């Protein structure tokens, strides 16, 4: 198979196989284990605190406090704050929704809307032959669309994109009916169990798919001279 050609830029990580390249890019995009934890813990803290206290302000305060601690730790270590910042934004948007309606359950609505939008975009990208995971590969290869010329790579990226879409679809199918039924206790519980565990399961499936093959990346021969 003729994989898309990477650039020779020394600042770009070099990979020996398509699967290794995708694994590296997904790790960067998701922030590794720490990035996933930083995104999940504030939301879980909000949910558990609200279930135990029924106080929206207390729940928001606890979740924001944990996010700020993670943010300070990143700043002290001079590392990216992207994943902590995403969590803070999510909490803030949920707080705005809840404050405007006066209903604590509305703090969980943005998460449902986010998963719905993300799931639709990923499924659509696969349907039109431009799976989102492919663009992660393109970003490191120096050409955003070069991967598209390799049919096997497109198929691999399509499978990986579908795996990433499944948790989003499952969350919406389970959580939205609970939101409509105003079952905040069940909704909050579902948010916990369909958050971190489901994401870990999806990543495990992706690791399995990426571990099945070892497709070499063809690099251009050096120019004569």
C-alpha positions as CSV (number, residue, x, y, z in Angstrom):
1,X,0.0,0.0,0.0
2,X,1.3,3.5,-0.7
3,X,0.7,5.6,2.3
4,X,0.6,9.3,2.2
5,X,4.1,10.8,2.3
6,X,5.2,12.6,5.4
7,X,7.3,15.6,5.4
8,X,11.0,15.7,6.2
9,X,10.5,18.4,8.8
10,X,12.7,17.5,11.8
11,X,10.0,18.9,14.2
12,X,7.5,16.4,13.0
13,X,7.5,13.0,14.9
14,X,8.6,10.1,12.6
15,X,6.7,6.9,12.6
16,X,7.5,3.5,11.1
17,X,3.9,2.4,10.5
18,X,0.5,3.9,9.8
19,X,-0.8,2.3,13.0
20,X,2.0,3.8,15.1
21,X,1.3,7.2,13.5
22,X,-2.4,7.0,14.2
23,X,-1.7,5.9,17.8
24,X,0.7,8.9,18.3
25,X,-1.7,11.4,16.9
26,X,-4.7,10.1,18.9
27,X,-2.6,10.3,22.1
28,X,-1.8,13.9,21.3
29,X,-5.4,14.8,20.4
30,X,-6.8,13.2,23.5
31,X,-4.1,14.4,25.8
32,X,-3.2,10.9,27.0
33,X,-4.4,9.5,30.3
34,X,-3.9,12.7,32.1
35,X,-5.9,14.7,29.5
36,X,-8.8,12.3,29.7
37,X,-8.8,12.4,33.5
38,X,-8.7,16.2,33.6
39,X,-11.7,16.4,31.3
40,X,-13.7,13.7,33.3
41,X,-13.0,14.5,36.9
42,X,-14.7,17.9,37.2
43,X,-17.9,16.6,35.5
44,X,-17.9,13.5,37.8
45,X,-17.4,15.7,40.8
46,X,-20.3,18.0,39.8
47,X,-22.6,15.0,39.4
48,X,-21.7,13.3,42.6
49,X,-21.8,16.6,44.6
50,X,-25.2,17.5,43.3
51,X,-26.6,14.0,43.9
52,X,-25.4,14.2,47.5
53,X,-26.2,17.8,48.3
54,X,-28.9,18.9,45.8
55,X,-27.1,22.3,45.8
56,X,-26.3,23.5,42.3
57,X,-23.9,26.2,43.5
58,X,-22.0,23.8,45.7
59,X,-21.7,21.3,42.9
60,X,-20.5,23.9,40.4
61,X,-18.0,25.2,43.0
62,X,-16.5,21.8,43.7
63,X,-16.1,21.0,40.0
64,X,-14.7,24.4,39.1
65,X,-12.3,24.1,42.1
66,X,-10.9,20.8,40.9
67,X,-10.5,22.2,37.4
68,X,-8.6,25.2,38.8
69,X,-6.3,22.9,40.7
70,X,-5.5,21.0,37.6
71,X,-5.0,24.2,35.7
72,X,-2.5,25.6,38.2
73,X,-0.6,22.2,38.1
74,X,-0.4,22.5,34.3
75,X,0.8,26.1,34.5
76,X,3.4,25.3,37.2
77,X,4.7,22.4,35.0
78,X,4.6,24.7,31.9
79,X,2.4,22.2,30.1
80,X,-0.6,22.7,27.8
81,X,-3.8,23.7,29.6
82,X,-6.0,22.8,26.7
83,X,-7.7,19.8,28.3
84,X,-8.3,21.5,31.6
85,X,-9.6,24.6,29.8
86,X,-12.1,22.4,27.9
87,X,-13.4,21.1,31.2
88,X,-13.8,24.6,32.7
89,X,-15.6,25.8,29.6
90,X,-18.0,22.8,29.7
91,X,-18.7,23.4,33.4
92,X,-19.3,27.1,32.8
93,X,-21.7,26.5,29.9
94,X,-23.6,24.0,32.0
95,X,-23.8,26.5,34.9
96,X,-25.2,29.1,32.5
97,X,-27.9,26.8,31.2
98,X,-28.9,25.8,34.8
99,X,-28.8,29.4,36.1
100,X,-31.0,30.7,33.2
101,X,-33.7,28.0,33.7
102,X,-33.4,27.6,37.4
103,X,-33.3,23.8,36.9
104,X,-30.2,21.9,37.9
105,X,-30.9,19.2,35.3
106,X,-30.1,21.8,32.6
107,X,-26.5,21.8,33.7
108,X,-26.3,18.4,32.1
109,X,-27.9,19.4,28.8
110,X,-24.8,20.9,27.1
111,X,-23.1,17.6,27.4
112,X,-25.9,15.9,25.6
113,X,-25.9,18.5,22.9
114,X,-22.1,18.2,22.5
115,X,-22.2,14.5,22.1
116,X,-25.1,14.7,19.6
117,X,-23.2,17.3,17.5
118,X,-19.9,15.4,17.7
119,X,-21.5,12.1,16.9
120,X,-23.3,13.5,13.9
121,X,-20.1,15.2,12.5
122,X,-18.1,12.0,12.9
123,X,-20.8,9.8,11.3
124,X,-21.2,12.3,8.4
125,X,-17.4,12.4,7.9
126,X,-17.3,8.6,7.4
127,X,-20.4,8.7,5.2
128,X,-18.7,11.1,2.8
129,X,-15.3,9.4,2.9
130,X,-13.5,12.0,4.9
131,X,-13.2,10.4,8.4
132,X,-12.1,12.9,11.1
133,X,-9.3,10.6,12.3
134,X,-7.7,11.1,8.9
135,X,-7.2,14.8,9.6
136,X,-5.2,13.9,12.7
137,X,-2.9,12.0,10.5
138,X,-2.7,14.8,7.9
139,X,-1.7,17.3,10.6
140,X,1.5,15.4,11.3
141,X,2.3,14.5,7.7
142,X,2.4,18.0,6.6
143,X,-0.5,17.6,4.1
144,X,-4.1,17.7,5.5
145,X,-5.5,15.6,2.8
146,X,-2.6,13.4,1.5
147,X,-3.9,10.4,3.5
148,X,-7.1,10.5,1.5
149,X,-5.2,9.0,-1.5
150,X,-4.6,5.8,0.3
151,X,-7.8,3.6,0.3
152,X,-6.6,1.3,3.1
153,X,-5.7,4.2,5.3
154,X,-9.1,5.8,4.6
155,X,-10.7,2.5,5.7
156,X,-8.7,2.3,8.9
157,X,-9.5,5.9,9.7
158,X,-13.2,5.3,9.0
159,X,-13.2,2.4,11.5
160,X,-11.5,4.4,14.1
161,X,-13.8,7.4,13.6
162,X,-16.8,5.1,14.0
163,X,-15.4,3.7,17.2
164,X,-15.1,7.2,18.5
165,X,-18.6,8.0,17.5
166,X,-20.2,5.1,19.3
167,X,-19.8,6.5,22.8
168,X,-21.4,9.8,21.7
169,X,-24.4,8.1,20.1
170,X,-24.9,5.8,23.1
171,X,-24.8,8.8,25.5
172,X,-27.4,10.7,23.5
173,X,-29.7,7.6,23.2
174,X,-29.6,7.0,26.9
175,X,-29.3,10.4,28.4
176,X,-31.7,12.5,26.3
177,X,-34.8,10.5,27.2
178,X,-33.8,10.8,30.8
179,X,-33.5,14.5,30.4
180,X,-37.0,14.7,28.8
181,X,-38.4,12.7,31.7
182,X,-36.7,15.1,34.2
183,X,-35.0,12.2,35.9
184,X,-32.0,14.1,37.0
185,X,-30.8,11.3,39.4
186,X,-30.8,8.7,36.7
187,X,-29.4,11.2,34.2
188,X,-26.5,12.1,36.5
189,X,-25.8,8.4,37.2
190,X,-25.8,7.6,33.5
191,X,-23.4,10.5,32.8
192,X,-20.9,9.0,35.2
193,X,-21.1,5.4,33.9
194,X,-21.3,6.4,30.2
195,X,-18.4,8.9,30.6
196,X,-15.0,7.6,31.6
197,X,-15.8,3.8,31.4
198,X,-17.3,4.1,27.9
199,X,-14.4,6.2,26.6
200,X,-11.9,3.7,28.0
201,X,-13.8,0.9,26.2
202,X,-13.7,2.8,22.9
203,X,-10.0,3.5,23.3
204,X,-9.4,-0.2,24.0
205,X,-11.2,-1.1,20.8
206,X,-9.1,1.4,18.9
207,X,-5.9,0.0,20.4
208,X,-7.0,-3.5,19.3
209,X,-7.6,-2.3,15.7
210,X,-4.3,-0.5,15.6
211,X,-2.5,-3.5,17.0
212,X,-3.7,-6.0,14.3
213,X,-1.6,-4.7,11.5
214,X,1.8,-3.1,10.8
215,X,1.6,-1.1,7.6
216,X,4.9,0.6,6.7
217,X,4.9,4.2,5.9
218,X,6.7,4.8,2.6
219,X,9.1,7.7,2.7
220,X,10.4,9.5,-0.3
221,X,13.8,8.5,-1.5
222,X,16.5,11.3,-1.0
223,X,17.0,13.4,-4.1
224,X,20.0,12.4,-6.1
225,X,22.9,14.7,-6.0
